[in-house]
Amino acid sequence: MSGNLILLIVIGALTACGVYLLLERVVSKMLLGMILLSNAVNLLILTVGGGPDGKPPILGGSDTSPEGMADPLAQAMVLTAIVITMGLAAFVLALAYRSYMLTTSEDVRNDPEDEQIAATREQEDPEE
């Protein structure tokens, strides 16, 4: 029981760090936050998937009782999520490289139109 509690605390810490990094304005920190968040979700899926720790999803032999087996669906979903995360990370790295080559900055700036709309909104109703 304490092993699952420690794992859930680690999942919470990974999620908190991932969300914090996703809210930064630098592309590399956003990428690290996305990877941390996806790892936290993968651990959560495996934890919720149940089954004894360290056991394979399918045991060989004639014993077909499901008590000693882990859920293979959770493990398959995590493997798929890992592949998707790595593809997304490669895509974000390509975008960051292209952005750095064009602007020589890794900072994500606000859209000028959004700033203009926010300034107009502020002039119309300064109390909000």
LUMGU-72934 format. One record per residue (C-alpha): residue in three letters; x, y, z; residue number from 1. Coordinates in pm, whole numbers, plus 32768, in hexadecimal, padded with zeros to 4 digits. Layout:
BEGIN
<lumgu residu="ALA" X="X" Y="Y" Z="Z" num="NUM"/>
...
END
This chain:
BEGIN
<lumgu residu="MET" X="8000" Y="8000" Z="8000" num="1"/>
<lumgu residu="SER" X="8116" Y="80F5" Z="8054" num="2"/>
<lumgu residu="GLY" X="81BC" Y="80AC" Z="7F05" num="3"/>
<lumgu residu="ASN" X="8088" Y="8123" Z="7E4C" num="4"/>
<lumgu residu="LEU" X="8071" Y="8257" Z="7F2A" num="5"/>
<lumgu residu="ILE" X="81DA" Y="82B3" Z="7EE1" num="6"/>
<lumgu residu="LEU" X="819D" Y="827B" Z="7D6E" num="7"/>
<lumgu residu="LEU" X="8068" Y="8359" Z="7D79" num="8"/>
<lumgu residu="ILE" X="8132" Y="846B" Z="7E25" num="9"/>
<lumgu residu="VAL" X="823A" Y="844F" Z="7D13" num="10"/>
<lumgu residu="ILE" X="8127" Y="8467" Z="7C0D" num="11"/>
<lumgu residu="GLY" X="80A0" Y="85A0" Z="7CB5" num="12"/>
<lumgu residu="ALA" X="81FA" Y="863F" Z="7CC1" num="13"/>
<lumgu residu="LEU" X="823A" Y="85ED" Z="7B52" num="14"/>
<lumgu residu="THR" X="80E8" Y="867F" Z="7AF4" num="15"/>
<lumgu residu="ALA" X="8126" Y="87BE" Z="7BBA" num="16"/>
<lumgu residu="CYS" X="8280" Y="87EF" Z="7B23" num="17"/>
<lumgu residu="GLY" X="81FC" Y="87A5" Z="79C7" num="18"/>
<lumgu residu="VAL" X="80E1" Y="88A0" Z="79E2" num="19"/>
<lumgu residu="TYR" X="81CE" Y="89A6" Z="7A6F" num="20"/>
<lumgu residu="LEU" X="82C0" Y="8976" Z="794D" num="21"/>
<lumgu residu="LEU" X="81A4" Y="897A" Z="784E" num="22"/>
<lumgu residu="LEU" X="8140" Y="8AD4" Z="78C8" num="23"/>
<lumgu residu="GLU" X="829A" Y="8B65" Z="7880" num="24"/>
<lumgu residu="ARG" X="82DA" Y="8C3A" Z="774B" num="25"/>
<lumgu residu="VAL" X="840C" Y="8B7B" Z="76D0" num="26"/>
<lumgu residu="VAL" X="83DD" Y="8A61" Z="75D5" num="27"/>
<lumgu residu="SER" X="84DE" Y="8976" Z="7670" num="28"/>
<lumgu residu="LYS" X="8437" Y="8994" Z="77C6" num="29"/>
<lumgu residu="MET" X="82E5" Y="8953" Z="7727" num="30"/>
<lumgu residu="LEU" X="8372" Y="881B" Z="7685" num="31"/>
<lumgu residu="LEU" X="8401" Y="879E" Z="77CE" num="32"/>
<lumgu residu="GLY" X="82B4" Y="87E5" Z="7878" num="33"/>
<lumgu residu="MET" X="81FA" Y="8723" Z="776E" num="34"/>
<lumgu residu="ILE" X="82E4" Y="85F9" Z="7797" num="35"/>
<lumgu residu="LEU" X="82C6" Y="8601" Z="7914" num="36"/>
<lumgu residu="LEU" X="814D" Y="8616" Z="78FF" num="37"/>
<lumgu residu="SER" X="8138" Y="84F2" Z="780C" num="38"/>
<lumgu residu="ASN" X="8219" Y="8420" Z="78EC" num="39"/>
<lumgu residu="ALA" X="8139" Y="846F" Z="7A14" num="40"/>
<lumgu residu="VAL" X="8006" Y="8403" Z="7950" num="41"/>
<lumgu residu="ASN" X="80B6" Y="82C2" Z="78E4" num="42"/>
<lumgu residu="LEU" X="810A" Y="8270" Z="7A4D" num="43"/>
<lumgu residu="LEU" X="7FA5" Y="82BD" Z="7AB3" num="44"/>
<lumgu residu="ILE" X="7F1B" Y="81D2" Z="79A9" num="45"/>
<lumgu residu="LEU" X="8001" Y="80BB" Z="7A1F" num="46"/>
<lumgu residu="THR" X="7FA7" Y="80F9" Z="7B8B" num="47"/>
<lumgu residu="VAL" X="7E33" Y="80FC" Z="7B48" num="48"/>
<lumgu residu="GLY" X="7E56" Y="7FCD" Z="7A64" num="49"/>
<lumgu residu="GLY" X="7E83" Y="7EFA" Z="7B9B" num="50"/>
<lumgu residu="GLY" X="7F27" Y="7DAD" Z="7BB2" num="51"/>
<lumgu residu="PRO" X="804B" Y="7D48" Z="7C88" num="52"/>
<lumgu residu="ASP" X="8187" Y="7E16" Z="7C69" num="53"/>
<lumgu residu="GLY" X="8299" Y="7D83" Z="7B93" num="54"/>
<lumgu residu="LYS" X="81C4" Y="7C6F" Z="7AFC" num="55"/>
<lumgu residu="PRO" X="81AB" Y="7C3C" Z="7984" num="56"/>
<lumgu residu="PRO" X="8058" Y="7C78" Z="78E2" num="57"/>
<lumgu residu="ILE" X="8037" Y="7B10" Z="786A" num="58"/>
<lumgu residu="LEU" X="80CB" Y="79EA" Z="7925" num="59"/>
<lumgu residu="GLY" X="8134" Y="78B8" Z="7863" num="60"/>
<lumgu residu="GLY" X="80C1" Y="775C" Z="78B8" num="61"/>
<lumgu residu="SER" X="7F70" Y="76BC" Z="78F0" num="62"/>
<lumgu residu="ASP" X="7F04" Y="77A4" Z="7A0B" num="63"/>
<lumgu residu="THR" X="7DFA" Y="7884" Z="7973" num="64"/>
<lumgu residu="SER" X="7D7D" Y="7923" Z="7AB4" num="65"/>
<lumgu residu="PRO" X="7D7F" Y="7AA1" Z="7A91" num="66"/>
<lumgu residu="GLU" X="7DDA" Y="7AE2" Z="7C00" num="67"/>
<lumgu residu="GLY" X="7F51" Y="7ADF" Z="7BC7" num="68"/>
<lumgu residu="MET" X="7F53" Y="7BA4" Z="7A84" num="69"/>
<lumgu residu="ALA" X="7F6B" Y="7D18" Z="7A41" num="70"/>
<lumgu residu="ASP" X="7E83" Y="7DC2" Z="7949" num="71"/>
<lumgu residu="PRO" X="7F27" Y="7DB5" Z="77EF" num="72"/>
<lumgu residu="LEU" X="7E47" Y="7ECD" Z="776C" num="73"/>
<lumgu residu="ALA" X="7EE4" Y="7FD0" Z="7853" num="74"/>
<lumgu residu="GLN" X="8041" Y="7F6A" Z="77E9" num="75"/>
<lumgu residu="ALA" X="7FE2" Y="7F79" Z="7679" num="76"/>
<lumgu residu="MET" X="7F4B" Y="80D4" Z="76A8" num="77"/>
<lumgu residu="VAL" X="8089" Y="814E" Z="7752" num="78"/>
<lumgu residu="LEU" X="8162" Y="80C7" Z="7639" num="79"/>
<lumgu residu="THR" X="8087" Y="817C" Z="753C" num="80"/>
<lumgu residu="ALA" X="8094" Y="82BC" Z="760A" num="81"/>
<lumgu residu="ILE" X="8211" Y="82AB" Z="7616" num="82"/>
<lumgu residu="VAL" X="8223" Y="8298" Z="749B" num="83"/>
<lumgu residu="ILE" X="812F" Y="83B9" Z="7473" num="84"/>
<lumgu residu="THR" X="81EE" Y="848B" Z="7570" num="85"/>
<lumgu residu="MET" X="8338" Y="8451" Z="74BF" num="86"/>
<lumgu residu="GLY" X="829B" Y="84B5" Z="7371" num="87"/>
<lumgu residu="LEU" X="8209" Y="85EE" Z="740C" num="88"/>
<lumgu residu="ALA" X="8358" Y="8640" Z="74AF" num="89"/>
<lumgu residu="ALA" X="8407" Y="861F" Z="735E" num="90"/>
<lumgu residu="PHE" X="8304" Y="8704" Z="72C1" num="91"/>
<lumgu residu="VAL" X="832B" Y="880C" Z="73D2" num="92"/>
<lumgu residu="LEU" X="84A6" Y="87F8" Z="73B3" num="93"/>
<lumgu residu="ALA" X="8488" Y="8832" Z="723C" num="94"/>
<lumgu residu="LEU" X="83A4" Y="895E" Z="727B" num="95"/>
<lumgu residu="ALA" X="8494" Y="89E8" Z="7381" num="96"/>
<lumgu residu="TYR" X="85BC" Y="89C1" Z="7296" num="97"/>
<lumgu residu="ARG" X="8502" Y="8A70" Z="717C" num="98"/>
<lumgu residu="SER" X="848F" Y="8B86" Z="7263" num="99"/>
<lumgu residu="TYR" X="85EF" Y="8BB6" Z="72E9" num="100"/>
<lumgu residu="MET" X="867D" Y="8BC9" Z="7188" num="101"/>
<lumgu residu="LEU" X="857F" Y="8CD6" Z="7128" num="102"/>
<lumgu residu="THR" X="857E" Y="8DAA" Z="7263" num="103"/>
<lumgu residu="THR" X="86BF" Y="8D43" Z="731C" num="104"/>
<lumgu residu="SER" X="85ED" Y="8D35" Z="7457" num="105"/>
<lumgu residu="GLU" X="854A" Y="8C18" Z="750D" num="106"/>
<lumgu residu="ASP" X="844B" Y="8CF6" Z="75BA" num="107"/>
<lumgu residu="VAL" X="82DF" Y="8CE0" Z="7550" num="108"/>
<lumgu residu="ARG" X="8254" Y="8E3F" Z="7525" num="109"/>
<lumgu residu="ASN" X="80EF" Y="8EB9" Z="7536" num="110"/>
<lumgu residu="ASP" X="8037" Y="8EEC" Z="73F1" num="111"/>
<lumgu residu="PRO" X="802E" Y="9062" Z="7396" num="112"/>
<lumgu residu="GLU" X="7EBC" Y="904C" Z="7341" num="113"/>
<lumgu residu="ASP" X="7E72" Y="8FB5" Z="7496" num="114"/>
<lumgu residu="GLU" X="7F30" Y="90CE" Z="7540" num="115"/>
<lumgu residu="GLN" X="7E6F" Y="91D0" Z="7475" num="116"/>
<lumgu residu="ILE" X="7D21" Y="9131" Z="74CF" num="117"/>
<lumgu residu="ALA" X="7D84" Y="9124" Z="7640" num="118"/>
<lumgu residu="ALA" X="7DE9" Y="9294" Z="7639" num="119"/>
<lumgu residu="THR" X="7CA2" Y="92F5" Z="758F" num="120"/>
<lumgu residu="ARG" X="7BDF" Y="922B" Z="768D" num="121"/>
<lumgu residu="GLU" X="7C99" Y="92D4" Z="77AA" num="122"/>
<lumgu residu="GLN" X="7C48" Y="942E" Z="771E" num="123"/>
<lumgu residu="GLU" X="7AD6" Y="93DA" Z="76FB" num="124"/>
<lumgu residu="ASP" X="7AA5" Y="934F" Z="785A" num="125"/>
<lumgu residu="PRO" X="7BCF" Y="9389" Z="7943" num="126"/>
<lumgu residu="GLU" X="7B1E" Y="92F0" Z="7A71" num="127"/>
<lumgu residu="GLU" X="7B2F" Y="9189" Z="79F1" num="128"/>
END
